Amino acid sequence: MAKCMKIWGGPGCGKTAYLMKIYGNLIQDEGYMPSDITVSTFRKTAANDLIQQASSLTKNPFTETRQHVGTLHSICNRLAGYPNLLGPKDIREFLEEYGYARYLPTYTKYRLGPDHLNAEETVYSGDPFDLYNWLRNTDTPVEKAFRYPGIGNILIPIRKIPKFVYDYEEFKEKKKKFDFSDQIQKVRNEKIELDTQILMIDEVQDLTRQQIEVVKMWEPNLDIMIIAGDPLQSIYGYLGGTPDFYRNWGAEEIILPKSYRLAKPTWKTACQILESEGMQPPGIESNGLGSPDTVNFCGYSEITPGLGGSELHLVRCNYQANAIAMDLAERGIVFGGLHGWTEQEINLFNTIFKFRKGDSMIGSELKTLVENYELKLFRYWGSKENLIEYFESSTCRFQLAVAKGYMTPTLCNILQSKNPTAKMRGCGKLKRVKIENALRVRKNVITLEEVKKIQILTIHGAKGLEADVVFLHAAITPRIRKSLLIPGEESAAEARVWYVGVTRARERLFVIKDKGQNYSLPRVVA
């Protein structure tokens, strides 16, 4: 039986740092090797942070460390022998060969992997592959597929769903390939044991039921098992995530006593959200008193984003992000996340900005112009592909006069005009607004680091992050509103989502009331 420990770390209490301190002690003081310890977490971004920390502690290369540090999927993928994974072409082949294409008209856009699964909308999508993943994640037998939250949106007749699952698994077997959920299931079905003596799991409250069964299978053969998490931040119920494993697991418990992130008014607000649903937050100390305006309730017109420091603009659902993106773009504010500035957009802006300043230009910047404007706007008699290839391969720095030699006077005038995107090919409204307003207000080029400073994310997507200022949009969909009408597990799960949203703020929190129905967050006075 493993020596067990569980660590409860509230928002900003440093549970990951505490876990990694134990990891370091096991190696430096107890004599274990990095290859003796598996460290796992739920999200890929968090896993990359863990790998970096573990590499620093052990002085091992990143690529070596990631063998035993990563997401549970990556750990199981290694244990399963790195099986070949299905790609979009395989999915198209399956749908056409087995006659399911008519039930999924947008299948050419089908995505695979954790980024797809992390979108809450997948459980209502009507996509039969989302249904399949939900069955796996929640450990639900196909005979009970009617429990899938989005079953009403599935175009395949309910009676044919078992046949779809059978056909899909037959196809995978025939192709000798696996999908994302098979990485866990293969280890479980074949009872493949973990190849380390120690297992440490961060964010354990996010584990799906499928993953929990694998962990339970490994536990009897471990020397040490340590889990860390916050059951009150369990927000992946739509993927089968549950706080029950942490709560019910019998082990010595350590509660980290202080949040190094939250001001007192923010913590009070977070606690009251939980208490309204009968959940008891841990008695932790917040980081300082905070001023009276730490938590603000307001409309969107009352806020001024982009004043300095890091910012998170949080929404409950993906579709709500577009209006915020358009507003930030109209203000000339650079941002990342949902609908955020892409690397291509940054390159385009920087190229036009430098042209207007009269700076010399490198080949990749001229390549950016060729990619965005018609070939007839350039002095070149070959193909567009050849011109792109030339600039792409060039290591020269072109003086502006030389760079202009490749451009027609028409293009030069367009780049100097108020609407330099007017003649661009395939330039959507948001891209146009981003470029033109940034050119209007900015005094310097855009960097990737700057884009990361202000982000639009869903609350789920922001889990594990923090910012100086959080703008939390309280709007909810009719479906969410309906789930709140009767107190119970659904309303408690929703409260945990907003608890996570509120607790991303380090200094100030703005709770924004949007049009339509809004989640009722408590007003707490500091």
Residue, then its C-alpha position, 0 to 999 in steps of 0.5 A: m500500500a502506498k504512503c499517501m498524502k493529499i494537499w489542499g491548495g486554494p487559489g493562489c496558495g501555491k499548491t503546485a510549488y509545494l508539490m514540486k518542493i516535495y519532488g525536489n526533496l525526494i530527489q535531493d534528500e531521499g535519493y530517488m532518481p527522476s525516473d522513479i517519479t511520475v508527476s502529472t497534471f490535467r492541462k497541457t499548459a500546466a504540464n509544460d510548466l511542471i516540466q520546466q520546474a522539474s528540469s530546473l530541479t534535476k538539471n535534466p533536459f526538457t525532453e528527458t524530463r517529459q518522459h515522466v512529467g506531463t499530462l496523464h494522457s502523455i504518460c499513458n501514451r508513453l506506457a502504451g508504446y506511443p500508438n499511432l493516432l488518427g488524423p482528420k483524413d482518417i476521420r473523413e475516411f471513416l465517415e464516408e466508408y461507414g456512411y456517417a458523413r450525412y450526420l456530420p456535415t462539418y466533419t472536414k473541420y473535425r479536430l482531435g486532441p485535448d484542445h477540442l475536448n476542453a471546450e464545454e460546448t462539445v457536450y452540446s455540439g451534436d458531434p457523434f465523436d464528442l459523444y464518443n469522447w464523453l462516454r469514455n471520459t465519464d465512464t458511461p456505457v454506450e447503452k446509456a448514451f441518452r445521458y449525454p447532455g447534447i443527445g437532442n442535438i445528435l443527428i444519428p438516431i439514438r438507436k443507431i448510436p451503439k452501431f456508430v460506436y461499434d463501427y468506429e472501434e472496428f475502424k480504429e482496429k482495422k487502421k491500427k490507430f488510436d484516438f485521444s481517449d484510447q491513450i488512457q483506455k489502452v492502459r486501463n484495458e491492458k492493465i499496464e502498470l506505471d513504471t515508477q515507484i512514486l506518483m504525484i498528481d496536481e489538479v487532481q479535482d480535474l481528473t475524469r472518471q476514466q483517468i481516476e480508474v487508471v490511477k486506482m489501478w496503479e495505486p496498490n503497487l506504488d511506494i508513495m502517492i501524493i495528490a494536490g488540488d482544490p475540490l472547489q475548483s472542479i469545473y470539468g464536470y462536462l468531461g467527467g471531472t469530479p471532486d469526489f476522488y479528492r474528498n473520498w481518498g483516505a490520506e493525510e491532508i495538508i491545507l496550505p494556509k495562505s493565498y499569495r494572490l487574493a485581496k480580502p474583498t476578492w476572497k470574500t466574494a469567492c467564499q460567498i459564491l460557494e456558501s450560497e450553494g452550501m459549499q464550505p471554503p477552506g479557512i485560508e488567509s488572504n493576501g492583504l486587505g485590499s481597497p474599497d474598489t478591489v471588487n467593482f460591479c459595473g456595466y461594460s461602458e464603465i470600464t477602461p481596459g488596457l491601462g497597464g498591468s496584466e488583464l484577463h477578460l473572462v466570459r462564460c462561453n466562447y461565442q461571447a468573446n467576439a464583442i469584447a474582441m471587437d471593442l478592444a480592437e476599436r480602442g487600438i488595444v493589442f490582446g491575445g486569447l479568443h479572437g486575439w492577435t495572431e502572429q501573422e497579424i502582428n507581422l502585418f502590423n509591424t511591417i506597415f508600421k515600419f514602412r510608415k516610419g521610413d525604416s528599412m525592412i527585412g525579407s520576411e516583412l516584404k513577404t508578409l506584404v506579398e501574402n496580404y496584397e494582390l501580386k499586381l501591386f508589386r513590380y514583379w513579373g513572376s509568380k506570387e509563390n516565387l516572390i514569396e520564396y525569394f523574400e522568405s529565403s532572403t537574409c538581407r535588410f532592404q533599405l526603404a528605397v530598395a523595398k519600395g522598388y518592389m512595390t507599385p506607387t499604388l501599394c505605397n499609397i495604400l500603406q500610407s492611407k487611413n485604410p491600408t487594409a482596404k485592398m487586402r485579400g480575405c481581410g475580415k472585419l475584425k482583422r481590419v479593425k485591429i490593424e487600422n486602429a492599432l496604427r492610429v494609436r500606437k507609437n511602437v511595434i507589437t511584441l508577442e509578450e505584449v499580446k500575452k499581457i491582455q487576454i480574452l478567455t473563457i473562465h475554463g480556459a483561464k483556470g490556473l492563470e492570474a492577472d492584475v485585473v480581471f474583467l469578469h462578464a456575468a452573462i449566462t446562456p438560457r441553458i445555464r440559467k435553466s440549470l440554476l433553477i433547482p439547487g443541486e449538483e448542477s447549480a453547485a458546479e456552476a458556482r465553482v466555475w464563477y469561484v474560479g473566475v473571481t479568484r483569477a484577480r490579483e489586484r482588482l476585479f470588475v464584475i460586468k453585467d451584460k445584456g440578457q441574463n446574468y449570473s448573480l454574484p454577491r456584492v461584498v463590502a471590504 
